[in-house]
């Protein structure tokens, strides 16, 4: 395969000012080592914040399995057609289908330097199928970044969020409180909490997360691929930690 990052863009179509940027990006990407990463972390752990930073820094493609399934269904790829049939019957899309869709995706030029998998694998069986598929291509998962954070800290982060619906202004009862509790600073209108941000919803989401993903973390730990990140630290510090782990 040719070196360099995403070569799917035809350079003739790129305006000359952007051309320099694109060429510099390709030069930067050419020197980056290939990386195949899995990101694991509960809701609110900062995974979504770090993912685009890692993607840009290492010229990887970001594979969110939900989005990829929808795209495969929309573009009617052979696997997408099968996935749609399953969904229409109210069945879960099989692990083999999802792994097949990932297999298709990582052959694209934008995934040439590797990928970030987010939201998959969720079970050990999925992890084994993913590893088998990668082994056939002579590659493997290089690192599993586990965004580890205490449930109590997550609860404080998430259940403290309050929103002013009409403006989208957000507050946090501890970290960014409104001047008057429960009231928007600008309009004086009441603040609301999203359904997902309540303690009861969070508790069930976290229980499901631990039950599902801890065996996956154990599976990759045995292969020596897991790094536990201190996801309770500020964003910049987590970014530094990620860069140290991946350098």
N, C-alpha and C positions, 0 to 999 in steps of 0.2 A: 504493500500500500504506500502511496505517496506520503511524505511527511507533511506537517502543517495541520492547521485546524480545519475549519469548515470550508471545504472547497466547492460547496454546492452553489455559491454565488458566482455567476458569470461576470468576470471582471469588466467586460465591455459594457455591462449594464450599470456599472457603478460610476456616479459623477466624480470628476477628477479630484475634488477636495476630499471626498470620502475615500478615494482610491488609496491615498497615502495612509490614511488611518487603517484601511483594510489590509494593506500590505504590511504595515507595522504589526498589526494584530497577528497576521499569519506568521511573521518572523518570530514574534514572541511565543506563539503557540508551538511552532516547530521545535523549540528547545525544551518544551515541557515534557516530563515523562508521562506515559500513559497511566491513567488511574481509573479503576472501576470501584465505585464506592456505594455503600448502602448507608442511608441515614435512618436511625431509629430514635424515636423520642415521643413522649406523651404530648397531648395538646398543651400549648403554652410554654414548651421547653425551648423555643427559639430556633427550632429546626428550619422553619420557613424563612427566617431572617438570614441564616447562615448559608442556605442552599444557593441563592443567586451569587453570593460573594465567592463561594467555592467554584461555581460554574464558570464565572468570568476569569477568575485567577488561573484556573487550570485548563480552560478551553474545553470543558466537558459538556455533554448534553444532559438535560434534566428530564428524567423519565418519571412522570407521575402516572401510575397505572390507570387511575380513573379517567384521566384526560386521554390517555392513549387508547383505551377501550372505546371511548366516545368517538375519537377521531377515526378509528378503524371501522366502526359501525357506519359513520357518516360517509366515509370514502368507499364503503362497500368492498374492502379487501376480502379475500377468501376467508380469513380468520374473523374479520368483522361481521361477515354474513352469518357465520356459525355462532358468534357471540350474540348477535341480534336474535337469532332463533331461540337460544337459551333464555334470553331476557324475556322474550315474548311469552314463553311458556312459564315464566315466573321462576325459572331455575337459576341457580348461581352459575356464573361463567366458570368453566372448569380451570383448574390450575394449569393444565397442559395448554389450553387456549391462551391464557394470560402470558405464559412463558413464551409461547409462539409469537405473540404480539411484541414482546420485549426483544425476541430474537430478530424479528423484522426491523425493529426500530434501531437496534445498535449497529445495523449494517449501513445506516445512512451516513453520508459524509460528515454531518455535524457531530456524530458520535465517534469520529475517528480516533480522538485522543482519549476516549473513555466516556464514562457516564456516571451520573448520580441516580440511584434508585431510591424513590421516596414512596413509602406506603406499601412496599413489597420487598421481600417476602414477609408475610404475617404469621406463617406457620413453618414448622420444621420440614414438612413435606414439600412446601413451596420452595424452601431454601435448597433442598436436595435436588429438586427438578431444575431450579435455576443453575445450580453448580454443574449438573450433568450437561445442560445445554452449553454453558460456557466452556466446559472441558472439551466438548466436541470441536470448539473453535480454537482450542489451545490456550484459553485464557482462564482467569479466575477472579473472584472478588479480592481486591487488594486490601481494602480496609472497611470495617464497619464502625461508623462513628455513632456511639451510643450517648445521646444527650441525657445524662443522668442528673436527676434533680429530685429533691425530696417532695413527696406529695403535699406536705404542709405548705411549702414555699409556692408550689403551683396554685394551691387553693387561694393563698393570699394574692398572688398575681392576678388570677382570673376572676375570683369572686369579688374583687375590689373594683372591677371595671364598671363604669357608668357612662351612659351615652345620652347626648341631647339629640333626639331623633331628627328634628327638621334641619339642623346644621351639620350633623355628623361629628360635632365636637365630643371628644372623649375625656373622661376624668378617671382618676383612681383614688379611692378613699384614703389610701396611705401615701402613694407616691406623687400624685398630682391632684390633690383634692380641690373641689369647687370652694369658692369663698363662703358660701352657705351650704351646709350638707344637703344633698338631694336636689340642688337647684342650679340651673345654668347661669354662669357668671354674666353673660351678655344680656339674655332676654328675661331671666328670672323664671323661666318655665321649668317644670319638673324634669328630672333626669330619669331614664329607665335603665333596666338591666336586661341584656339579651338572655333569652331562654337558656342558651348553651352555657352562660356564665354563672348559673346558679350552682350552689354547693352540691345539691342533690344530683344534678345532671353530670357535673364534673366527677363526682364520686363514682358513678356507674361507668363513665367513660374511662376513668383511670383503672378501675377494676378490670374492665375488658382488656385494656392495653397491657396490663401486667400479666394477665392470664395468657394472652395470645403471644406476646412478643418475648417474654423472658426466656422461654425455651429456644427461641431463634438466637438470642444473644448468647446463650450457653453453647448452642451448636457451633457458632462462629468463634467463640472463645476457645473451644477445643482445637480449632485450626490456627489459633494465634492471630486472628484477624481483627479482634475487637479493641478499640480504644474508648475508654470511658471519659467523656468530657465533663468538666464542671459547669453544667448548664445553668447553675444558680448565679454565676458571675455575670457582671455587665457584658453587653454585646461585644464591645471592643476586645475584652479579655478573652472571650470565647473564640473570637476570630483569630486572635494571636495563637491560642492553643491549637486550633484547627491547622493553622499554617505550619506550626512546629511539627505536628503529627504527620502532615503530608509532605514535608520538605525532604 
